[in-house]
Each structure stands twice: as structure tokens, then as C-alpha cells.
Amino acid sequence: MGSSDEIEVSKDESIPSAQVQQHAFEYTDEEYKRLKRKADRYLLPLMWFCHGLQSLDKTSISTQATFGLREDTGLVGQEFSWLTTAFYITYLFFELPTIILLQRYSMGRILSLYIFCWGCVVLSVGFAQSFVQLVTLRALQGIFECCISPGFILVVGSWYTTREHPSRSLVFQSGFAGVGIVTDSVLYGIGEVSYRVPDFEAWRYMSFFLGGITILAGILCLLFLGTPSEVRWLSADERKIATARILDNNTGHDRTGIKEWKWEQARECLVDPTFWFVGINGFLGSVPNGALTTFSAVLNTSFGFTNLQVLLLNIPRYIFSALYFLMVGVMATRWKNLRLWIMMFSIVPAFIGFLLMALLPNEPQYKWTKWGGYFMTSPYLIPTFFAWSLIPSNVAGRTKRTVVSTFTFVGYCVGNMAGSQIFQAKDAPRYVPGTIGCAICLGLEMLLLLLWRTILVMRNRRRDRRMGELGISEEDSVNTGKEMGEQDYTDLQNPFFRYAM
């Protein structure tokens, strides 16, 4: 492993980068913009729809619990919590094999297959009769859903420049809000039937609906999703433009058929503090996510709302989330190095919201105040999602990026498992220890983000100072950085690499 101030000649170039850079000077800004708009039209709506379905399929268990799932399947004690824990156990263990598959083979086809299979599993949940059947299906769901977030991050990294990563990532990550408005309206209609037909098991038909549209999404992905070298809707010249566009990222090319594993890059992760920050942040931000994924509807009904009212009250929260995601996405794209500041700011209202839910009693006069606390937790997902967008922006080297992505989602899975288990049946209906635990995790996450940003600032300043001492011009620095990125150097090995914040 080379130091950050050394430049070594790569022993094997994985792509004829000199030829690509030569073409880069031949393309105009208008050609780049046309290609970007085309990618936006094909990719963003599809990723927005699929990621929204993933979030809703995963969290629907909470809504279904208020419509009789626990009673109809005989769940007792912590068995309901284990439905979420089992999901994230398989999500965790199948994460690395899935990321390796995505890196080595056709990313679009693998993602499509996984989405189709998870749709079949969600649909099958509607037929479950016992805890064993439910927990088995939830475990299978974790296997197939583990591909979406890392897969979409890799897709974004293969199409968009570093400045575009946060806004494009937030587009698909905001899908839970936009898709949620539509699906919760349908779920409300399904749930309303149970008030008129007492024997109608609404939660089963909710699974049939969500599973069916997920299967449809998998078919659409097969037709349109993939990297520039895979999709059918680009011409040969457009593929070259797409590759040339992302050279400034200094993170390499998009080809997914590279099978070489570089152990020196994996070892580098262990001595890179930001590697640990990414994983710990994934854990701390996911504890509240695991808790709300499993218990949000249960908590809201404990405030004094009916199950149908809870579905309706989700809609303003979804609208706010979509607008907030849009706002911070535009800010992060228009102004450089705001991501980590936005992540820290987004934690503050969520921290206060969890404390309000924990400390106020479940009495009628506090019902709307406690719901307001729940509403304030809406931005808590921003630090997790922005951290994911920092991976393609700040991690160079194919093997290193794979390891960092895997560790990030290890933290994500373990945090979600912990979040579902800190809500103990004996603490119902307020679950005070669990909600306070979520607030503590968010406070620690804010301190971690401040330290993370400080280290990245210091690295950039040290490298800028070194370039000035050596008398290297900005143009030479940019061109050499591109070349080293194409030769699969890591961000620590490439002294011309600059970190986004």
C-alpha cells in the first residue's frame, strides 16, 4: 500500500484509460448534459419506485400488526420483534456475497432477479399462519432485499459525478415518502374493509398488494436498470460519453466484470479511520430505524389513534420527508462540502422527537404532542442515506469500495436488529427504555459526524499543502488524479484525490 504522498505505476491497467481521457476532451458540455438528462429519465424514476417499495415492504409489518397480524398468527412475547431481527440477520450474512455478485456480473440483471424474488416473498407473507412461517418468510425477504441499497449506490457511482451523488442518491432514497403516500392510501382502503366485514383479515391483502407491485418493479428493472456498459438504451458513443463524464471522480470505471480481489486494499480499510466511522455511523443511525420499522404504528396507536388514523397521519409525514429530502439534495449539489453539516443538523429534531415520545405520558391531552414528536423524527434517515452517498464519492479502489460498502451495511443491519430488540414486550405500551435508547444513539452519531468531518478537512488541507510545495499545477493534479483513479488506486494511495464532505 502506498502512502498518500507517493505515486506508483500500476502493474495492470483494468481499462484503457488514456483512450477514454482522450475522448473526454472531444465531448462538449452539452453532450454531457444530454447524457445526464437521459440517465435521469430512465434511472431515477425506477430507482425511486423500487427503493420506496423496499422501505414500505420492510416496514409494512408494523402497519399489519395493528390490523391483526399478531393475533391471527398467534405471536406472543418478543416473537413480533424477531420478525424484524430475522430480516436483518439474513440481510447481514448475504450482504457481502451479494455485493461481490453485483461487482462481478451484470448488475442490472442481478438487481432485477432479487427484486422479483423479494416481491414473491412479500406476497407469500399473506398466506402465513404461524410464527415459524412468518419468521422464515421474513428471513427470505432479508436475503433478497439486501441488494437494493448497495446496488443502487453502485449504479449512481457508475453514472454520476461526485457533485451529483448526494442529489441522485436522495432522489431514490426519498422514494419511501412518495411511494408511501400512494401505498398507504391503498392500505387505508384495504383496512377500511375490516371495519365493515369483521372476518376480513386486512393484513393479508396488504401483503398481496405490496408483493404484486414489487414483482412488477422487478420486471421493469430487467428492461431498464444497469450501468452504462449494460443498458440497452445507450448508443455506443453514449457509452463512451458516460464513461468520460465520471473520470473526475478519480474512483475508476463502471465495468462490473472485473474479478480481481486486491488484499492490500482490504487491509488498508483497517488502518483508515473513516472506514470505522462509516460502519459505526451505520449502526448508530439504524437503531432508531429498526425501532420505528417495527413499532411506529404500534406506538402511534398507543398515543390514542386508531389504526386507520395512523395510516392517514403517515401522509403528512411522508410529504414533509419528500420536501426535506428535495431541499437538502439541492443544497448538497449546489454548494460543495455541505453533506456532513446537513447530516448533523438533521439529527437535532429527531433527537428531540424521541425524547418527547419517551417522556410524555400516554394521556389524551398529550396525544398530538407525542405525535408531533414522532413527526420530528422524520429527518433521522438523512445521516444514514448521505453516508451511503459518501462511499462512491470518497472511496476509491474497487476492492476497498466493496469492503467499505459491506462494513457499512453490517453496521446498518446490526443497528436495525438492536433497534427492534430494545423495544421489549414488558415495556409496552410506552416503550420508554427503547425510545430513550434511540435518542442516545442519535446524540452519539452527531459527535461521530463532527469528528469524521474534521479528519476529512485535515486530509484535504495536507494534500493541498503538499501539492503546493511540489509546485504541481491544478491541471496536472486533476489529470494525474484521473489516471490513477482509472488504474484502481485507492483514495489513500492517490495523493491527488480530494474528499467530499
Secondary structure in CASP SS format (residue, H / E / C, confidence):
PFRMAT SS
TARGET T0000
AUTHOR 0000-0000-0000
METHOD secondary structure of the structure
MODEL  1
M C 1.00
G C 1.00
S C 1.00
S C 1.00
D C 1.00
E C 1.00
I C 1.00
E C 1.00
V C 1.00
S C 1.00
K C 1.00
D C 1.00
E C 1.00
S C 1.00
I C 1.00
P C 1.00
S H 1.00
A H 1.00
Q H 1.00
V H 1.00
Q H 1.00
Q H 1.00
H H 1.00
A H 1.00
F C 1.00
E C 1.00
Y C 1.00
T C 1.00
D H 1.00
E H 1.00
E H 1.00
Y H 1.00
K H 1.00
R H 1.00
L H 1.00
K H 1.00
R H 1.00
K H 1.00
A H 1.00
D H 1.00
R H 1.00
Y H 1.00
L H 1.00
L H 1.00
P H 1.00
L H 1.00
M H 1.00
W H 1.00
F H 1.00
C H 1.00
H H 1.00
G H 1.00
L H 1.00
Q H 1.00
S H 1.00
L H 1.00
D H 1.00
K H 1.00
T H 1.00
S H 1.00
I H 1.00
S H 1.00
T H 1.00
Q H 1.00
A H 1.00
T C 1.00
F C 1.00
G C 1.00
L H 1.00
R H 1.00
E H 1.00
D H 1.00
T C 1.00
G C 1.00
L C 1.00
V C 1.00
G C 1.00
Q C 1.00
E H 1.00
F H 1.00
S H 1.00
W H 1.00
L H 1.00
T H 1.00
T H 1.00
A H 1.00
F H 1.00
Y H 1.00
I H 1.00
T H 1.00
Y H 1.00
L H 1.00
F H 1.00
F C 1.00
E H 1.00
L H 1.00
P H 1.00
T H 1.00
I H 1.00
I H 1.00
L H 1.00
L H 1.00
Q H 1.00
R H 1.00
Y C 1.00
S C 1.00
M H 1.00
G H 1.00
R H 1.00
I H 1.00
L H 1.00
S H 1.00
L H 1.00
Y H 1.00
I H 1.00
F H 1.00
C H 1.00
W H 1.00
G H 1.00
C H 1.00
V H 1.00
V H 1.00
L H 1.00
S H 1.00
V H 1.00
G C 1.00
F C 1.00
A C 1.00
Q C 1.00
S C 1.00
F H 1.00
V H 1.00
Q H 1.00
L H 1.00
V H 1.00
T H 1.00
L H 1.00
R H 1.00
A H 1.00
L H 1.00
Q H 1.00
G H 1.00
I H 1.00
F H 1.00
E H 1.00
C C 1.00
C C 1.00
I H 1.00
S H 1.00
P H 1.00
G H 1.00
F H 1.00
I H 1.00
L H 1.00
V H 1.00
V H 1.00
G H 1.00
S H 1.00
W H 1.00
Y C 1.00
T C 1.00
T H 1.00
R H 1.00
E H 1.00
H H 1.00
P H 1.00
S H 1.00
R H 1.00
S H 1.00
L H 1.00
V H 1.00
F H 1.00
Q H 1.00
S C 1.00
G H 1.00
F H 1.00
A H 1.00
G H 1.00
V H 1.00
G H 1.00
I H 1.00
V H 1.00
T H 1.00
D H 1.00
S H 1.00
V H 1.00
L H 1.00
Y H 1.00
G H 1.00
I H 1.00
G H 1.00
E H 1.00
V H 1.00
S H 1.00
Y H 1.00
R H 1.00
V C 1.00
P C 1.00
D C 1.00
F C 1.00
E C 1.00
A H 1.00
W H 1.00
R H 1.00
Y H 1.00
M H 1.00
S H 1.00
F H 1.00
F H 1.00
L H 1.00
G H 1.00
G H 1.00
I H 1.00
T H 1.00
I H 1.00
L H 1.00
A H 1.00
G H 1.00
I H 1.00
L H 1.00
C H 1.00
L H 1.00
L H 1.00
F H 1.00
L C 1.00
G C 1.00
T C 1.00
P C 1.00
S C 1.00
E C 1.00
V C 1.00
R C 1.00
W C 1.00
L C 1.00
S C 1.00
A H 1.00
D H 1.00
E H 1.00
R H 1.00
K H 1.00
I H 1.00
A H 1.00
T H 1.00
A H 1.00
R H 1.00
I C 1.00
L H 1.00
D H 1.00
N H 1.00
N C 1.00
T C 1.00
G C 1.00
H C 1.00
D C 1.00
R C 1.00
T C 1.00
G C 1.00
I C 1.00
K C 1.00
E C 1.00
W C 1.00
K C 1.00
W H 1.00
E H 1.00
Q H 1.00
A H 1.00
R H 1.00
E H 1.00
C H 1.00
L H 1.00
V H 1.00
D C 1.00
P H 1.00
T H 1.00
F H 1.00
W H 1.00
F H 1.00
V H 1.00
G H 1.00
I H 1.00
N H 1.00
G H 1.00
F H 1.00
L H 1.00
G H 1.00
S H 1.00
V H 1.00
P H 1.00
N H 1.00
G H 1.00
A H 1.00
L H 1.00
T H 1.00
T H 1.00
F H 1.00
S H 1.00
A H 1.00
V H 1.00
L H 1.00
N H 1.00
T H 1.00
S H 1.00
F H 1.00
G C 1.00
F C 1.00
T C 1.00
N H 1.00
L H 1.00
Q H 1.00
V H 1.00
L H 1.00
L H 1.00
L H 1.00
N H 1.00
I H 1.00
P H 1.00
R H 1.00
Y H 1.00
I H 1.00
F H 1.00
S H 1.00
A H 1.00
L H 1.00
Y H 1.00
F H 1.00
L H 1.00
M H 1.00
V H 1.00
G H 1.00
V H 1.00
M H 1.00
A H 1.00
T H 1.00
R H 1.00
W C 1.00
K C 1.00
N C 1.00
L C 1.00
R H 1.00
L H 1.00
W H 1.00
I H 1.00
M H 1.00
M H 1.00
F H 1.00
S H 1.00
I H 1.00
V H 1.00
P H 1.00
A H 1.00
F H 1.00
I H 1.00
G H 1.00
F H 1.00
L H 1.00
L H 1.00
M H 1.00
A H 1.00
L H 1.00
L C 1.00
P C 1.00
N C 1.00
E C 1.00
P H 1.00
Q H 1.00
Y H 1.00
K H 1.00
W H 1.00
T H 1.00
K H 1.00
W H 1.00
G H 1.00
G H 1.00
Y H 1.00
F H 1.00
M H 1.00
T C 1.00
S H 1.00
P H 1.00
Y H 1.00
L H 1.00
I H 1.00
P H 1.00
T H 1.00
F H 1.00
F H 1.00
A H 1.00
W H 1.00
S H 1.00
L H 1.00
I H 1.00
P H 1.00
S H 1.00
N H 1.00
V C 1.00
A C 1.00
G C 1.00
R H 1.00
T H 1.00
K H 1.00
R H 1.00
T H 1.00
V H 1.00
V H 1.00
S H 1.00
T H 1.00
F H 1.00
T H 1.00
F H 1.00
V H 1.00
G H 1.00
Y H 1.00
C H 1.00
V H 1.00
G H 1.00
N H 1.00
M H 1.00
A H 1.00
G H 1.00
S H 1.00
Q H 1.00
I C 1.00
F C 1.00
Q C 1.00
A H 1.00
K H 1.00
D H 1.00
A C 1.00
P C 1.00
R C 1.00
Y C 1.00
V H 1.00
P H 1.00
G H 1.00
T H 1.00
I H 1.00
G H 1.00
C H 1.00
A H 1.00
I H 1.00
C H 1.00
L H 1.00
G H 1.00
L H 1.00
E H 1.00
M H 1.00
L H 1.00
L H 1.00
L H 1.00
L H 1.00
L H 1.00
W H 1.00
R H 1.00
T H 1.00
I H 1.00
L H 1.00
V H 1.00
M H 1.00
R H 1.00
N H 1.00
R H 1.00
R H 1.00
R H 1.00
D H 1.00
R H 1.00
R H 1.00
M H 1.00
G H 1.00
E H 1.00
L H 1.00
G C 1.00
I C 1.00
S C 1.00
E H 1.00
E H 1.00
D H 1.00
S H 1.00
V H 1.00
N H 1.00
T H 1.00
G H 1.00
K H 1.00
E H 1.00
M H 1.00
G H 1.00
E H 1.00
Q C 1.00
D C 1.00
Y C 1.00
T C 1.00
D C 1.00
L C 1.00
Q C 1.00
N C 1.00
P C 1.00
F C 1.00
F C 1.00
R C 1.00
Y C 1.00
A C 1.00
M C 1.00
END
